[in-house]
């Protein structure tokens, strides 16, 4: 069995045992403890959200599908104005649940995504207004695109 070495967290200064975690973007050098790693991951998601938000939802006039893997794809309703129920269900892969993003747009997700075991969508989770985890592919659009 490999002996775990004692280290000091570069973020909080506490001593811990183990390999440690990458502290970027909070610190550029050193390692951080598991507790601080949660803050690091939250900061990475927040940065990703800010980055993607400017590309996808700021003053949104179009719709995007955000895949579980973080890829963003621009989409449009077939009629050019509003999405049909079938289009929304196809986009998310199931029955729909409609919520809001932090900036007031709609976020459409699979209502049964968690029951189906879909993967966490980190970007959509960061965009979601409510304190909950979003799973699976989602569609984000201005409120005017859903009746």
C-alpha positions in Angstrom: 0.0 0.0 0.0 1.3 3.4 -1.0 1.8 5.8 1.9 -0.1 9.1 1.5 2.0 12.2 2.0 1.1 15.2 4.0 0.4 18.4 2.0 -0.8 21.9 2.6 -3.8 23.3 0.7 -2.7 26.4 -1.3 -6.2 27.9 -0.9 -7.2 27.4 2.8 -3.8 26.6 4.3 -5.1 23.4 6.0 -3.0 20.3 6.1 -4.3 17.2 4.4 -3.1 13.7 3.2 -3.2 12.5 -0.4 -2.5 13.7 -3.9 -4.4 16.9 -3.8 -6.3 18.6 -6.6 -5.6 21.2 -9.3 -6.6 24.6 -7.8 -6.9 26.5 -11.1 -8.6 29.1 -11.6 -8.5 30.1 -7.9 -4.7 29.6 -7.6 -2.2 28.9 -10.4 0.2 26.8 -8.4 0.2 24.2 -5.7 -2.5 21.7 -4.8 -5.8 22.1 -2.9 -7.7 19.8 -0.5 -10.9 18.1 -1.4 -13.0 20.6 0.5 -11.5 23.6 -1.5 -11.8 21.5 -4.7 -15.6 21.9 -4.5 -15.1 25.7 -4.6 -12.6 25.3 -7.5 -15.2 23.2 -9.5 -17.9 25.8 -8.8 -15.6 28.6 -10.0 -14.8 26.6 -13.2 -18.5 26.1 -13.9 -19.2 29.8 -13.2 -16.4 30.9 -15.5 -17.7 28.5 -18.2 -21.2 29.9 -17.8 -20.0 33.5 -18.2 -18.0 32.5 -21.2 -20.8 30.6 -22.9 -23.5 33.1 -21.8 -21.9 35.8 -23.9 -21.8 33.4 -26.9 -25.2 31.9 -26.4 -27.8 33.7 -24.3 -26.9 37.3 -23.9 -29.7 39.4 -25.5 -30.8 36.1 -26.9 -32.6 36.2 -30.3 -32.0 32.5 -31.1 -32.2 29.1 -29.5 -29.5 26.7 -28.6 -29.2 23.1 -27.5 -26.7 22.5 -24.8 -25.5 18.9 -24.9 -24.5 16.9 -21.8 -20.9 17.2 -22.9 -21.1 21.0 -23.0 -21.2 21.4 -26.8 -23.6 24.2 -27.9 -25.6 24.0 -31.1 -27.7 26.8 -32.5 -31.3 25.7 -33.5 -34.4 27.3 -34.9 -38.1 26.4 -34.8 -39.4 24.7 -38.0 -41.9 27.5 -38.5 -39.3 30.2 -37.8 -41.1 31.6 -34.7 -42.1 29.1 -32.0 -41.1 25.5 -31.1 -43.8 22.8 -31.3 -44.2 20.4 -28.4 -42.7 17.6 -30.7 -39.7 19.7 -31.5 -39.0 20.4 -27.8 -39.4 16.7 -26.9 -37.1 15.7 -29.7 -34.5 18.3 -28.5 -34.4 17.0 -24.9 -35.2 13.3 -25.6 -38.4 13.0 -23.6 -41.3 14.7 -21.8 -40.5 18.4 -21.3 -40.1 20.5 -18.2 -39.7 24.2 -18.7 -37.7 26.4 -16.2 -35.9 29.7 -16.4 -32.2 30.6 -16.8 -30.6 33.2 -14.5 -31.0 35.8 -17.2 -34.7 35.2 -17.8 -34.7 32.9 -20.8 -36.5 29.5 -20.9 -34.6 26.3 -20.3 -36.3 23.1 -21.5 -35.2 19.8 -20.1 -36.2 16.2 -20.0 -38.7 15.9 -17.1 -37.6 12.4 -16.4 -33.9 12.9 -17.1 -32.7 12.0 -13.6 -34.9 8.9 -13.5 -33.4 7.9 -16.9 -29.9 8.3 -15.4 -28.8 11.0 -17.8 -25.5 12.7 -17.2 -25.1 16.1 -15.5 -25.1 19.0 -17.8 -22.6 21.4 -16.0 -23.2 24.4 -18.3 -27.0 24.1 -18.1 -26.8 23.6 -14.3 -24.8 26.9 -14.0 -27.4 28.7 -16.1 -30.4 27.3 -14.3 -32.1 29.8 -12.0 -33.0 27.3 -9.3 -30.6 25.5 -7.0 -30.8 22.1 -8.7 -28.8 19.9 -11.0 -29.8 19.8 -14.7 -29.2 16.5 -16.6 -29.2 15.6 -20.2 -29.4 17.8 -23.3 -31.4 21.0 -22.9 -32.8 23.7 -25.1 -32.4 27.4 -24.1 -34.4 30.0 -25.9 -36.1 33.4 -25.4 -39.5 33.2 -23.8 -41.1 34.3 -27.1 -40.1 31.0 -28.8 -42.4 28.9 -26.6 -46.2 29.5 -26.4 
